[in-house]
Amino acid sequence: MKGVGETTAAITIVNALPAGIGSAVGIDLPVRAEVELHPAGSHGKWEVNLPEESRTPLVLATLTEALRRFAPGSSGTGALRLTSEIPAARGLKSSSAVGTAIALAVAQATDAPIDRLEIARLSAAVSRAVGVSATGALDDALASLAPEIVVTDNRAESLLATYPVPANLGVALYVAPGTHKPAPELLPAFRNESENGRLAGALATRGEWVGAMRMNTEIVERVIGYDYGGLRARLDEHGAVASGVSGLGPAFAAVGPRERLSEMLETLPEPNGSRRVVSFAAHRVHREGP
């Protein structure tokens, strides 16, 4: 029994911490989970080998929950292999993408019906349980699976809206050094921005993602202390449609026309960080989505 789960990184349109409404969209930084299972019976437990560097609480808990969900009452042995191009703890949804890739691989290996929203809900539940995410980040998990902008109510675990990514747009991405604090530690500060978070979520739900992304980054910059206002203004002059902090940062994404992405990239900071142009997951050229 073999299964493969392929998912992607994502960037933030609206962070769900202030008001529970989140929005995100996948970008072409992939994660791949390959699982091989050998059932041995209905008693005992699963013993799945995986490399030591992959034995994180998130990976182990997701694998356990996926086997419980998609192979109930069974046991056996197996192996799991993970590869990821997403830098961890930078705001690019690495945890959500890893979680959904594992769940997707196990579902495929066990011939379980694959429902993207249910896969995303599984990932979100595990993220909350292990303390990776305060809200579960249903929006991030679903964005790692779906080739479109998604808007979710993370409190109700429901999908509010989806809409396509304009085909002429891409992303100039800046990944600063350092990592962000765990989301649960920042939740109280973000709750003080709940009214602004609701307004940003309402914009995203109506499909006004540019305004939503702009409002969201202003919220995150105030709470965490990023000073990206001047950079955002310069990017606007060089063709950016929208730009801002992704997740809790320090990653910063600028969205603009494909023909101006190189110009936008040169505007982004470089010292001690990395810059690159990426496509939206919906516009992947060399890989097929899940």
C-alpha positions in Angstrom: 0.0 0.0 0.0 1.7 3.2 -1.2 0.6 6.8 -1.2 2.0 10.1 -2.2 0.9 13.5 -0.9 2.0 16.6 -2.7 1.2 20.0 -1.3 2.7 23.5 -1.3 3.6 26.5 0.8 1.2 29.4 1.0 1.2 33.2 1.6 -1.2 35.1 3.8 -4.1 37.2 2.6 -5.6 37.5 6.1 -4.2 36.2 9.3 -6.8 34.3 11.4 -5.4 35.3 14.8 -7.3 38.5 15.3 -10.8 37.4 14.5 -10.8 33.7 13.4 -11.2 34.5 9.7 -8.2 33.5 7.6 -7.3 33.6 4.0 -4.3 32.3 2.1 -3.1 31.2 -1.3 -0.7 28.5 -2.3 2.7 29.2 -3.9 5.0 26.8 -5.8 7.3 25.7 -3.0 6.4 22.0 -2.7 6.2 19.4 0.0 6.1 15.7 -0.8 5.2 12.8 1.5 5.7 9.2 0.4 4.3 6.5 2.6 4.4 2.7 2.3 2.2 0.6 4.6 2.2 -3.1 5.3 -1.0 -4.1 7.3 -0.5 -7.0 9.7 -3.9 -7.3 11.3 -6.6 -5.7 13.4 -4.7 -5.7 16.8 -1.6 -3.9 18.0 -0.3 -0.6 16.5 1.4 0.8 13.5 5.2 1.0 13.5 6.2 3.4 10.7 9.9 4.2 10.2 10.9 7.7 9.3 14.2 9.6 9.3 15.3 11.1 12.7 15.1 14.6 11.4 11.5 14.1 10.5 10.5 12.8 13.9 8.8 16.0 15.1 5.7 16.2 17.3 3.7 17.5 14.3 4.8 14.7 12.0 4.3 11.9 14.5 0.9 13.2 15.6 -0.3 13.8 12.0 0.8 10.3 11.0 -0.9 8.7 14.1 -4.2 10.6 13.4 -4.2 9.9 9.7 -3.8 6.2 10.3 -6.5 6.2 13.0 -8.8 8.1 10.6 -8.1 6.3 7.3 -7.1 2.8 8.5 -9.3 2.3 11.6 -8.8 -0.8 13.6 -5.7 -1.9 11.7 -2.0 -2.3 12.5 1.3 -3.1 10.8 4.5 -1.6 9.7 5.6 1.0 7.2 7.9 3.9 6.2 7.4 7.6 5.6 9.7 9.9 3.6 9.3 13.7 3.6 10.9 16.3 1.4 10.2 20.0 1.6 11.4 23.2 -0.1 9.6 25.4 2.5 11.8 27.2 5.1 10.4 26.4 8.5 8.9 28.9 10.9 9.2 31.8 8.5 5.5 32.4 7.8 5.2 30.3 4.6 2.9 27.6 6.2 5.5 24.8 6.3 3.7 23.0 9.2 0.3 23.0 7.4 1.9 21.8 4.2 3.7 19.0 5.9 0.5 18.0 7.8 -1.7 17.9 4.7 1.0 16.1 2.7 1.2 13.3 5.3 -2.6 13.0 5.6 -3.0 13.0 1.9 -0.4 10.2 1.4 -2.0 8.0 4.1 -5.5 8.5 2.6 -4.2 7.5 -0.9 -2.3 4.5 0.5 -5.4 3.2 2.2 -7.8 4.0 -0.7 -9.8 6.3 1.5 -12.0 8.9 -0.3 -10.0 12.1 -0.5 -11.8 15.3 0.5 -9.5 18.3 0.6 -11.5 20.1 3.3 -11.5 17.0 5.6 -7.7 16.6 5.0 -7.3 20.3 5.9 -9.5 19.8 9.0 -7.4 16.9 10.1 -4.2 18.9 9.7 -5.7 21.9 11.6 -6.8 19.7 14.5 -3.3 18.2 14.9 -1.7 21.7 14.7 -3.9 22.9 17.6 -3.2 19.7 19.6 0.6 19.9 19.4 0.7 23.7 19.9 1.9 24.7 16.5 -1.1 26.9 15.7 -3.5 28.8 17.9 -6.4 28.5 15.5 -5.4 25.4 13.6 -4.7 27.4 10.5 -7.5 25.8 8.4 -6.9 28.5 5.7 -3.2 27.6 5.4 -3.9 23.9 5.3 -6.6 24.2 2.6 -4.4 26.6 0.6 -1.6 24.0 0.6 -4.1 21.7 -1.2 -6.2 23.9 -3.4 -5.1 25.9 -6.5 -7.1 29.0 -5.5 -7.4 31.7 -2.9 -9.3 30.3 0.1 -11.2 32.1 2.9 -12.1 30.1 6.0 -13.7 30.5 9.4 -11.2 28.7 11.6 -13.4 28.7 14.6 -16.2 26.9 12.8 -13.8 24.9 10.6 -15.8 26.0 7.6 -14.9 27.2 4.1 -16.4 30.6 3.4 -15.2 31.4 -0.1 -12.8 30.5 -2.9 -11.8 32.4 -6.0 -9.2 32.1 -8.7 -5.8 33.6 -8.7 -5.4 36.1 -11.7 -3.3 34.3 -14.3 -1.1 37.3 -15.0 0.2 37.5 -11.4 3.2 36.0 -9.6 5.1 36.6 -6.3 8.4 38.2 -5.4 9.3 36.6 -2.1 11.7 37.8 0.5 12.6 35.5 3.4 14.4 37.3 6.1 16.7 35.6 8.6 15.3 34.4 11.9 12.1 32.6 12.8 8.8 33.7 14.3 7.4 33.0 17.7 4.8 30.2 18.1 1.4 31.6 17.2 -0.2 30.7 20.7 2.3 33.1 22.3 1.1 36.0 20.2 -2.7 35.3 20.3 -3.5 37.8 23.1 -1.8 40.7 21.3 -3.6 39.8 18.0 -7.0 39.6 19.8 -6.6 43.4 20.5 -6.9 43.8 16.7 -10.1 41.8 16.4 -12.3 44.5 14.8 -9.7 45.2 12.1 -9.3 41.5 11.6 -13.1 41.1 11.0 -12.9 43.9 8.5 -10.0 42.3 6.7 -11.8 38.9 6.7 -15.0 40.5 5.3 -13.0 42.0 2.4 -11.4 38.7 1.6 -14.8 36.9 1.8 -16.1 39.3 -0.8 -13.1 38.6 -3.1 -11.4 42.0 -2.4 -8.1 40.2 -1.6 -5.9 43.2 -2.4 -7.5 45.4 0.3 -7.6 42.5 2.7 -3.9 41.8 2.3 -3.0 45.4 2.7 -5.1 45.7 5.9 -3.7 42.4 7.2 -0.1 43.4 6.9 -0.7 46.7 8.7 -2.2 44.6 11.6 0.7 42.2 11.8 3.3 45.0 11.5 1.7 46.8 14.5 1.5 43.7 16.6 4.9 42.3 16.0 6.8 45.4 15.2 7.9 44.9 11.6 8.8 48.1 9.7 7.6 47.3 6.2 5.6 50.5 5.4 8.4 52.1 3.4 9.1 48.9 1.5 5.5 48.5 0.6 5.3 52.0 -0.8 8.4 51.4 -2.9 7.0 48.2 -4.2 3.8 49.9 -5.2 5.9 52.2 -7.4 7.5 49.2 -9.1 4.2 47.5 -10.0 3.1 45.6 -6.9 -0.6 44.9 -6.7 -0.3 44.0 -3.0 2.4 43.1 -0.6 2.9 42.3 3.1 4.0 40.0 5.8 3.1 36.3 5.3 1.8 34.6 8.4 3.8 35.9 11.4 6.8 36.6 9.2 9.5 37.3 8.8 8.7 36.2 5.2 7.4 39.1 3.0 5.5 38.6 -0.2 4.9 41.0 -3.0 2.3 40.2 -5.6 2.4 41.8 -9.1 2.3 41.2 -12.9 4.7 38.6 -14.0 6.5 41.0 -16.3 7.4 43.2 -13.4 8.4 40.6 -10.8 12.2 41.0 -11.5 11.9 44.7 -11.0 10.0 44.1 -7.8 12.6 41.5 -6.6 15.4 44.1 -6.9 13.4 46.3 -4.6 13.3 43.7 -1.8 16.0 43.6 0.8 18.9 41.2 0.3 21.4 41.3 3.2 21.3 38.2 5.3 18.0 37.1 3.6 17.0 35.4 0.4 14.9 36.6 -2.6 13.2 34.7 -5.3 10.3 34.8 -7.7 7.7 32.0 -7.3 4.5 31.2 -9.2 1.1 30.7 -7.5 0.3 27.0 -7.0 -2.6 27.4 -9.5 0.0 28.3 -12.2 2.5 25.6 -11.5 4.3 24.7 -14.7 6.4 21.7 -13.9 4.4 19.9 -11.3 0.9 18.6 -11.0 -1.1 19.6 -7.9 -2.6 17.1 -5.5 
